[in-house]
Amino acid sequence: MADRCLATTRDGKPCSARPRPGSDRCLWHAPELAAQRAAWSQKGGREKSNASRAKKSLPADIMIDAELLSWLGVAFRAVIGGKMQPNVGTAAASIAKAMVSVRQSSELEDRLAELEQRAGVIDRRSA
């Protein structure tokens, strides 16, 4: 058994990785693992996507306004610092604006329903 993989790299140099037990090829050059390497590569690409990173970093529950403002601050600093693409920051701000709008609309509907109930007004939407 060789102590280095017998394959060559893309640039023609000898591979410096250790071979797998019972083989003369490393994990990346073993022909029998080609399909598994493709699956690993695909999985790695999915888990490094922007959506995956965002999903891992954001809380699962509903954010209060202070949390939303805090996340927008993080996004702002990341855009300004060149660590986040401006279009991602714009998308985050648009989503935050929609979240605030929906929250405000829901609160207004609740307040209106309470006032109508106190005034004895029949809700025509449910009639």
CNS distance restraints for C-alpha pairs under 8 A (distance, minus, plus):
assign (resid   1 and name CA) (resid  22 and name CA) 7.73 0.50 0.50
assign (resid   1 and name CA) (resid  23 and name CA) 7.38 0.50 0.50
assign (resid   1 and name CA) (resid  24 and name CA) 6.29 0.50 0.50
assign (resid   2 and name CA) (resid   6 and name CA) 7.53 0.50 0.50
assign (resid   2 and name CA) (resid  19 and name CA) 7.36 0.50 0.50
assign (resid   2 and name CA) (resid  24 and name CA) 6.11 0.50 0.50
assign (resid   3 and name CA) (resid  18 and name CA) 5.96 0.50 0.50
assign (resid   3 and name CA) (resid  19 and name CA) 6.73 0.50 0.50
assign (resid   4 and name CA) (resid  15 and name CA) 7.10 0.50 0.50
assign (resid   4 and name CA) (resid  16 and name CA) 5.83 0.50 0.50
assign (resid   4 and name CA) (resid  17 and name CA) 5.74 0.50 0.50
assign (resid   4 and name CA) (resid  18 and name CA) 4.69 0.50 0.50
assign (resid   4 and name CA) (resid  19 and name CA) 5.87 0.50 0.50
assign (resid   4 and name CA) (resid  24 and name CA) 7.67 0.50 0.50
assign (resid   4 and name CA) (resid  25 and name CA) 7.87 0.50 0.50
assign (resid   4 and name CA) (resid  26 and name CA) 7.99 0.50 0.50
assign (resid   5 and name CA) (resid  14 and name CA) 7.74 0.50 0.50
assign (resid   5 and name CA) (resid  15 and name CA) 5.67 0.50 0.50
assign (resid   5 and name CA) (resid  16 and name CA) 6.40 0.50 0.50
assign (resid   5 and name CA) (resid  17 and name CA) 5.66 0.50 0.50
assign (resid   5 and name CA) (resid  18 and name CA) 5.53 0.50 0.50
assign (resid   5 and name CA) (resid  19 and name CA) 4.89 0.50 0.50
assign (resid   5 and name CA) (resid  24 and name CA) 5.77 0.50 0.50
assign (resid   5 and name CA) (resid  25 and name CA) 4.66 0.50 0.50
assign (resid   5 and name CA) (resid  26 and name CA) 5.40 0.50 0.50
assign (resid   5 and name CA) (resid  29 and name CA) 7.93 0.50 0.50
assign (resid   6 and name CA) (resid  14 and name CA) 7.09 0.50 0.50
assign (resid   6 and name CA) (resid  15 and name CA) 6.80 0.50 0.50
assign (resid   6 and name CA) (resid  24 and name CA) 6.13 0.50 0.50
assign (resid   6 and name CA) (resid  25 and name CA) 5.91 0.50 0.50
assign (resid   7 and name CA) (resid  14 and name CA) 6.28 0.50 0.50
assign (resid   7 and name CA) (resid  15 and name CA) 5.72 0.50 0.50
assign (resid   7 and name CA) (resid  25 and name CA) 6.60 0.50 0.50
assign (resid   7 and name CA) (resid  29 and name CA) 6.47 0.50 0.50
assign (resid   8 and name CA) (resid  12 and name CA) 5.49 0.50 0.50
assign (resid   8 and name CA) (resid  13 and name CA) 5.36 0.50 0.50
assign (resid   8 and name CA) (resid  14 and name CA) 4.34 0.50 0.50
assign (resid   8 and name CA) (resid  15 and name CA) 5.01 0.50 0.50
assign (resid   9 and name CA) (resid  13 and name CA) 5.36 0.50 0.50
assign (resid   9 and name CA) (resid  14 and name CA) 6.09 0.50 0.50
assign (resid   9 and name CA) (resid  15 and name CA) 5.57 0.50 0.50
assign (resid  17 and name CA) (resid  26 and name CA) 6.07 0.50 0.50
assign (resid  18 and name CA) (resid  25 and name CA) 7.61 0.50 0.50
assign (resid  18 and name CA) (resid  26 and name CA) 5.73 0.50 0.50
assign (resid  19 and name CA) (resid  23 and name CA) 6.04 0.50 0.50
assign (resid  19 and name CA) (resid  24 and name CA) 5.29 0.50 0.50
assign (resid  19 and name CA) (resid  25 and name CA) 4.58 0.50 0.50
assign (resid  19 and name CA) (resid  26 and name CA) 3.93 0.50 0.50
assign (resid  19 and name CA) (resid  27 and name CA) 7.07 0.50 0.50
assign (resid  20 and name CA) (resid  24 and name CA) 6.92 0.50 0.50
assign (resid  20 and name CA) (resid  25 and name CA) 6.18 0.50 0.50
assign (resid  20 and name CA) (resid  26 and name CA) 5.15 0.50 0.50
assign (resid  20 and name CA) (resid  27 and name CA) 6.30 0.50 0.50
assign (resid  25 and name CA) (resid  29 and name CA) 5.68 0.50 0.50
assign (resid  25 and name CA) (resid  30 and name CA) 5.23 0.50 0.50
assign (resid  26 and name CA) (resid  30 and name CA) 5.91 0.50 0.50
assign (resid  27 and name CA) (resid  33 and name CA) 7.30 0.50 0.50
assign (resid  28 and name CA) (resid  33 and name CA) 7.80 0.50 0.50
assign (resid  28 and name CA) (resid  37 and name CA) 7.31 0.50 0.50
assign (resid  29 and name CA) (resid  33 and name CA) 7.94 0.50 0.50
assign (resid  30 and name CA) (resid  34 and name CA) 7.09 0.50 0.50
assign (resid  33 and name CA) (resid  37 and name CA) 6.07 0.50 0.50
assign (resid  34 and name CA) (resid  38 and name CA) 6.30 0.50 0.50
assign (resid  35 and name CA) (resid  39 and name CA) 6.36 0.50 0.50
assign (resid  36 and name CA) (resid  40 and name CA) 6.20 0.50 0.50
assign (resid  37 and name CA) (resid  41 and name CA) 6.09 0.50 0.50
assign (resid  38 and name CA) (resid  42 and name CA) 6.15 0.50 0.50
assign (resid  39 and name CA) (resid  43 and name CA) 6.09 0.50 0.50
assign (resid  40 and name CA) (resid  44 and name CA) 6.02 0.50 0.50
assign (resid  41 and name CA) (resid  45 and name CA) 6.23 0.50 0.50
assign (resid  42 and name CA) (resid  46 and name CA) 6.40 0.50 0.50
assign (resid  43 and name CA) (resid  47 and name CA) 6.22 0.50 0.50
assign (resid  44 and name CA) (resid  48 and name CA) 6.20 0.50 0.50
assign (resid  45 and name CA) (resid  49 and name CA) 6.37 0.50 0.50
assign (resid  46 and name CA) (resid  52 and name CA) 7.04 0.50 0.50
assign (resid  47 and name CA) (resid  52 and name CA) 5.57 0.50 0.50
assign (resid  47 and name CA) (resid  53 and name CA) 7.28 0.50 0.50
assign (resid  48 and name CA) (resid  52 and name CA) 6.39 0.50 0.50
assign (resid  48 and name CA) (resid  53 and name CA) 6.52 0.50 0.50
assign (resid  49 and name CA) (resid  53 and name CA) 6.29 0.50 0.50
assign (resid  50 and name CA) (resid  54 and name CA) 6.05 0.50 0.50
assign (resid  51 and name CA) (resid  55 and name CA) 6.04 0.50 0.50
assign (resid  52 and name CA) (resid  56 and name CA) 6.26 0.50 0.50
assign (resid  53 and name CA) (resid  57 and name CA) 6.26 0.50 0.50
assign (resid  54 and name CA) (resid  58 and name CA) 6.06 0.50 0.50
assign (resid  59 and name CA) (resid  63 and name CA) 7.80 0.50 0.50
assign (resid  63 and name CA) (resid  67 and name CA) 5.70 0.50 0.50
assign (resid  63 and name CA) (resid  68 and name CA) 5.99 0.50 0.50
assign (resid  64 and name CA) (resid  68 and name CA) 6.30 0.50 0.50
assign (resid  65 and name CA) (resid  69 and name CA) 6.07 0.50 0.50
assign (resid  65 and name CA) (resid 100 and name CA) 7.83 0.50 0.50
assign (resid  66 and name CA) (resid  70 and name CA) 6.11 0.50 0.50
assign (resid  67 and name CA) (resid  71 and name CA) 6.24 0.50 0.50
assign (resid  68 and name CA) (resid  72 and name CA) 6.22 0.50 0.50
assign (resid  68 and name CA) (resid  96 and name CA) 6.96 0.50 0.50
assign (resid  69 and name CA) (resid  73 and name CA) 6.17 0.50 0.50
assign (resid  70 and name CA) (resid  74 and name CA) 6.38 0.50 0.50
assign (resid  71 and name CA) (resid  75 and name CA) 6.20 0.50 0.50
assign (resid  72 and name CA) (resid  76 and name CA) 5.99 0.50 0.50
assign (resid  72 and name CA) (resid  92 and name CA) 7.26 0.50 0.50
assign (resid  72 and name CA) (resid  93 and name CA) 6.77 0.50 0.50
assign (resid  72 and name CA) (resid  96 and name CA) 7.90 0.50 0.50
assign (resid  73 and name CA) (resid  77 and name CA) 6.18 0.50 0.50
assign (resid  74 and name CA) (resid  78 and name CA) 6.15 0.50 0.50
assign (resid  75 and name CA) (resid  79 and name CA) 6.15 0.50 0.50
assign (resid  75 and name CA) (resid  84 and name CA) 7.34 0.50 0.50
assign (resid  75 and name CA) (resid  89 and name CA) 5.77 0.50 0.50
assign (resid  75 and name CA) (resid  92 and name CA) 7.57 0.50 0.50
assign (resid  76 and name CA) (resid  80 and name CA) 6.15 0.50 0.50
assign (resid  76 and name CA) (resid  89 and name CA) 6.71 0.50 0.50
assign (resid  77 and name CA) (resid  81 and name CA) 5.84 0.50 0.50
assign (resid  78 and name CA) (resid  82 and name CA) 6.04 0.50 0.50
assign (resid  78 and name CA) (resid  83 and name CA) 4.87 0.50 0.50
assign (resid  78 and name CA) (resid  84 and name CA) 5.13 0.50 0.50
assign (resid  79 and name CA) (resid  83 and name CA) 5.93 0.50 0.50
assign (resid  79 and name CA) (resid  84 and name CA) 4.71 0.50 0.50
assign (resid  79 and name CA) (resid  85 and name CA) 6.05 0.50 0.50
assign (resid  79 and name CA) (resid  86 and name CA) 5.60 0.50 0.50
assign (resid  79 and name CA) (resid  89 and name CA) 6.44 0.50 0.50
assign (resid  84 and name CA) (resid  88 and name CA) 6.73 0.50 0.50
assign (resid  84 and name CA) (resid  89 and name CA) 7.00 0.50 0.50
assign (resid  85 and name CA) (resid  89 and name CA) 6.64 0.50 0.50
assign (resid  86 and name CA) (resid  90 and name CA) 6.14 0.50 0.50
assign (resid  87 and name CA) (resid  91 and name CA) 6.12 0.50 0.50
assign (resid  88 and name CA) (resid  92 and name CA) 6.20 0.50 0.50
assign (resid  89 and name CA) (resid  93 and name CA) 6.19 0.50 0.50
assign (resid  90 and name CA) (resid  94 and name CA) 6.14 0.50 0.50
assign (resid  91 and name CA) (resid  95 and name CA) 6.14 0.50 0.50
assign (resid  92 and name CA) (resid  96 and name CA) 6.09 0.50 0.50
assign (resid  93 and name CA) (resid  97 and name CA) 6.11 0.50 0.50
assign (resid  94 and name CA) (resid  98 and name CA) 6.25 0.50 0.50
assign (resid  95 and name CA) (resid  99 and name CA) 6.15 0.50 0.50
assign (resid  96 and name CA) (resid 100 and name CA) 6.23 0.50 0.50
assign (resid  97 and name CA) (resid 101 and name CA) 6.11 0.50 0.50
assign (resid  98 and name CA) (resid 102 and name CA) 6.10 0.50 0.50
assign (resid  99 and name CA) (resid 103 and name CA) 6.13 0.50 0.50
assign (resid 100 and name CA) (resid 104 and name CA) 6.07 0.50 0.50
assign (resid 101 and name CA) (resid 105 and name CA) 6.08 0.50 0.50
assign (resid 102 and name CA) (resid 106 and name CA) 6.08 0.50 0.50
assign (resid 103 and name CA) (resid 107 and name CA) 6.19 0.50 0.50
assign (resid 104 and name CA) (resid 108 and name CA) 6.14 0.50 0.50
assign (resid 105 and name CA) (resid 109 and name CA) 6.19 0.50 0.50
assign (resid 106 and name CA) (resid 110 and name CA) 6.21 0.50 0.50
assign (resid 107 and name CA) (resid 111 and name CA) 6.16 0.50 0.50
assign (resid 108 and name CA) (resid 112 and name CA) 6.01 0.50 0.50
assign (resid 109 and name CA) (resid 113 and name CA) 6.06 0.50 0.50
assign (resid 110 and name CA) (resid 114 and name CA) 6.22 0.50 0.50
assign (resid 111 and name CA) (resid 115 and name CA) 6.20 0.50 0.50
assign (resid 112 and name CA) (resid 116 and name CA) 6.06 0.50 0.50
assign (resid 113 and name CA) (resid 117 and name CA) 6.06 0.50 0.50
assign (resid 113 and name CA) (resid 123 and name CA) 7.86 0.50 0.50
assign (resid 114 and name CA) (resid 118 and name CA) 6.20 0.50 0.50
assign (resid 115 and name CA) (resid 119 and name CA) 6.09 0.50 0.50
assign (resid 116 and name CA) (resid 120 and name CA) 5.98 0.50 0.50
assign (resid 116 and name CA) (resid 121 and name CA) 4.95 0.50 0.50
assign (resid 116 and name CA) (resid 122 and name CA) 7.25 0.50 0.50
assign (resid 116 and name CA) (resid 123 and name CA) 7.51 0.50 0.50
assign (resid 117 and name CA) (resid 121 and name CA) 6.00 0.50 0.50
assign (resid 117 and name CA) (resid 122 and name CA) 7.53 0.50 0.50
assign (resid 123 and name CA) (resid 127 and name CA) 6.68 0.50 0.50
